[in-house]
Structures are given as structure tokens and as C-alpha cells.
Amino acid sequence: MTDDITNWTKSDDGRVEDAIRRGASRRDLLKLMLASGVALSAGAAVFGRAERAVAATPVSGGHLKVGGISASNADTLDPAKASLGTDYARCCALYNRLTFINASGVPQMELAEKLDTKDAKTWTATLRKGVTFHNGKALTSADVVFALKRHLDPAVGSKVAKIAAQITEVKAIDPSTVEIVLTAANADLPYILALHHFMIVQDGTTDFSKGVGTGAFVLETFEPGVRSIMKKNKNYWKPNLPHIDSFEFFAIGDQSARVNALLAGDIQVASAVNPRSAKLVKAQSGFELIRSTTGNYTNMNIRVDKYNSDFVTGMKYLVDREQIIAAALRGDGVVGNDQPISPVNNYCNKDLKPKAFDPDKAKFHLKKADVMGQSIPVIASEAADASIDIAMIVQASAADVGLKLDVQRVPSDGYWDKYWLKAPIHFGNINPRPTPDIYFSLLYSSDAPWNESQYKSEKFDKMMLEARGLLDEAKRHDIYNEMQTMISEEAGTIIPAYSINSDGISTKVKGLETNPLGGMMGYALAEYVWLEA
């Protein structure tokens, strides 16, 4: 017997790994290694290496149950109309995009084998061969043309119609080639096509209740506002994926109930675990947190068509950002400066400082706004993560200067339909986007579909279009810096902090990584994770 592992080979490692998978005990493994000439002093290294290898090797089978944070009767399987994380998670399981964003934030090819351009205005997408829809139909350029053109039809009501409006022509060159022509150059097209809304659907589809796509799962049950159940697509075009046999997704709006369901074993993944509950998850054996610093945020929105600029400015001075991070986010955040581009984004204007907490300046502007003595309603809900805590902190600061904020807590169910974008003062909960142009197009341009504060600026709109087509990165940075300053100073969105997102998982769930498109692996976890045997 030797005192090292010189005679131990990779094939011997494989024998130990196989034994672990078969449920061998430590005693059994020790006998195996001693028989091969490995000393006790080297056994720990062999054990550790083999166990890590087993943990990193995908296992097939099992049923994954995931609890999201919000649901609605308006839940949809139509990617163009998706607006909540529950919609995104289902769409990621059922469909594919031409491109996707990897963990490093870089666009990768998915249904497109290649995406070429010479001028960033005219793009050619070459499709992968051998891809089929759940009903057996082969993917062709006609499907891509149909899927992209839907966003241009006002009758569809696409959530990304504003972004898609830059597409002037989509045509099939041949069955596997599509040409996409833009109104002007946009170097960000590979990022845009990776958004959840740009999933490719089958040509001519009008009924989305069956969720027929090219994705890793086939739909079995869809109950809007309740749950979805999907089973593995055995003819999936990506080799060896997915790993799990089936996938169930439903929303548990109440934070405590969602975390309790995880700890009780009723679900294996609980999305968006807040800092208060995170300690509970970390304290329990068999559970862990997957933390993501991709820049999602909860914001207070003051509609500028309802309140004047002095009121908005006064409210911004009332926001104690450090206290919000410490108390509402339990330290899981970084200070925000009232614009959406977080410090993790390459285009963040790091010289833009947030308004300091200053009750005297707040009182000055609020008096000018002539709101003292009034009761100002503020709508908050568990649906917008940490919004109730943030609202209470701002309410206390307002009381100190003589302003009464009436914080009204409303149910999670229906919040996004009834209150978001509608109430004069309410909260949003924005998931990460990969580029400034996408944030600006969705949230701040004059005709943005999710213009939370009804901010409108002709100058801003022109700058957005100019920056979109620039290949000069230095100039693009300069324009985006100015646009971030305009939002911070002029819009009615108060972004006190960029949150650190935490998904709670059972340690039996393997392969889950962070992704710039949001929690739960950019909502695509079902395709990639596996369950430990």
C-alpha cells in the first residue's frame, strides 16, 4: 500500500463516482480505495473530488416545483403579451428565441445559427436545421417572420411593440434564412431578440392556450392565475436537455407562505426571497440562496401628469436611501440614483449622484407644491418586493416635515392590472434588462408601454434614437450618461436602491446559475437545472 495516490487514475475516480451514485456507503468506498492501493491519508481528497464530480454531473428525472411571486387571471402563454415573472418562466420552458443572454451577459445563438450584419441596419438570421415544434412541424423562416411581425400589429397588444417598431421589414429569403431590416442602425439587435417577448411561435398561431413551441417542455396544464404543469419534450433539439421530467410553476404571493412552502418541501425553488426571510432559509439545513446582483429594483412612481415637479423633487429629498437598504432590504442592495441603469451595467453613469436625504429641502419643495395639509395616497403591495417597507420609511420621513402620506396596502392578486401604471403614486418592480436602450424604450420614452411616471421629453426621445445606431462607443456612453441624468432629475420615478435578488432553493436543485435577465436563471431554470438523486 502506498502513502499517496500516484497509482490512482481517472478511471478509478470514475469507479468511485459510480459507486456514490449507486448509494455506496463511506465504508464501501474506503474498501474500494484500499483495494486499489490508496492510503487513508489520501482518501479524503479522493472522496471530495468524487463527490464534487457527482454533484456537478446532471441527473435525469424528477418533478421540479417552483413558487413565483405573482400571478393574475391575465397570465398568458403568448410571449408577446408576457409581463410577469410567471409568464416569463412558462414562456422560457415552452419556446425558444433566436438568441439568448448567457451568464456573462453576452448574446449567444439559439434558434439562429448565425446573425450577421454589415451595417447594423440589415441583419440576416440563419436558422438551425432539425428544430421542430411540439406538434411535429419543422421550424422554418415563415415562423420567424410571423413571430416578429406580430409585435408590429396593434391588435396583438405586444408589450414590446415600441421596441419592435424599429423593424421595418422581416422577410424569408429561403426556408432557413430571414432578413430583418431596421429603420436605423441598432447594434443591440442580438440583445433585443433575447428578450422573453421575442420567443418564436408557429406561423399562423392565434390560440396560445396550448403553448405550442420549440422549447424544452410540452404543456399539460395551464390555469391562469393558478398553476402550470409541463412535461419533458422528448424530441427537444438541444442534446441532453432538459434534465427533469416535468415542471410545475405557480405563484405564492405571500412571502412567508412561499418560504414556508420551500422549507416544508412543497416546492424546491422559491423566487425572490426577501432579506427578512433570507436568514431563515440560510439557517435551515438542506437549503441555500442563489444571489444575483443584476440590478433589479423596486421603485416609487409619481405620475408627473398628476403631481408637479416640486412635489416630485420634494419626495426625492425625503427618501433616506441608506435607511431603506438597511431596514427594507436588510443590507441587500446598493444606493440608487433614480434612473434604471445599475452599477453592474457597463453604461452606468457612475458620476451621477443621488439626491441626499434632506428634510429641509424636501419641506421647501413640498410647500411650493402646495400639498401640506393634504392626505396623499400611496399604493403599496407585497407584489412589488419590499414596497410596503419602503413606503413606511418614506411615510415616517414625510410626517417629520408635516406631510401626510396615506400608505394603502393592497393585495398582490391583481396589483399589476389594477394599480401599476394607474395609481398617481404606486410602486413598480423592474426586472433586469441587458441594454440601456431597452430600459429607455420600455419605461421612459414618450410612448413607452410601461411609462410608470408618464415622463415625456422630445429631447430624450431624439437622444434615444441617436444613441441606438451609434457604433462609436465613447459617444454612445456620453449620450446615455446625459439621458440617465435627465431621468434622475426630471422623471417621477424614485429608485432608492438596486436590489440583490435571492432565490431560495433546496440543495437538491443543481445547476442553477445567475443571469442578467433576472432571477431563476433569467426565468429559464427549468431547461437547465437537475434534481439530485
Number of C-alpha atoms within 10 A of each C-alpha: 9 13 11 14 17 9 10 14 10 8 9 16 17 14 16 24 23 14 17 18 15 10 10 13 10 12 8 13 19 19 11 16 22 14 11 15 16 22 17 14 11 14 17 12 12 21 19 11 14 21 16 12 14 18 18 13 14 21 17 16 16 15 18 22 20 27 27 25 23 26 25 19 12 16 22 24 25 23 26 24 20 22 18 20 23 27 25 22 23 31 28 24 28 29 25 22 23 25 25 24 22 18 14 9 17 13 19 18 19 17 23 22 17 16 20 14 13 8 13 18 18 19 20 20 23 21 23 18 15 10 19 17 21 24 11 11 12 14 24 22 22 20 20 28 21 18 23 22 18 19 24 20 12 9 8 14 14 23 19 25 24 17 20 20 14 17 19 13 14 22 17 18 14 12 14 18 21 24 20 20 18 18 13 18 21 22 17 17 18 20 19 25 20 23 22 28 26 25 26 25 28 25 15 11 13 9 10 14 14 15 28 21 26 30 28 27 32 26 23 14 15 21 13 18 18 15 18 18 20 24 20 24 21 14 17 20 18 11 7 11 21 26 19 23 18 21 23 20 23 23 22 22 19 16 21 14 13 26 27 17 18 23 22 10 12 14 22 22 30 28 27 25 26 23 21 15 17 18 13 13 23 13 10 10 10 12 19 20 21 18 18 20 22 25 27 25 24 21 28 27 26 28 23 21 13 11 16 16 19 18 22 25 22 23 24 30 23 26 26 20 27 19 17 23 21 13 17 24 23 16 15 19 24 19 19 27 28 29 28 29 27 26 17 12 18 13 19 18 21 12 8 16 13 20 19 15 18 15 19 13 17 24 22 15 19 25 17 14 17 12 17 15 10 12 12 15 15 22 23 29 25 20 24 23 25 24 23 22 17 25 26 18 19 21 19 14 23 22 11 12 16 15 21 19 19 15 20 13 14 16 12 19 19 17 20 22 12 11 18 21 21 13 18 20 25 27 32 24 18 19 19 23 23 24 16 23 21 20 21 25 23 22 21 29 24 17 15 21 20 19 22 28 26 24 22 18 15 10 11 21 17 11 15 21 16 15 22 20 18 17 14 9 11 9 12 18 17 13 19 22 18 15 22 23 20 16 21 23 19 17 26 31 32 26 24 28 26 28 25 21 27 23 24 28 26 21 15 15 18 18 15 18 17 23 22 24 25 22 28 29 24 24 23 21 23 30 20 19 22 27 21 19 14
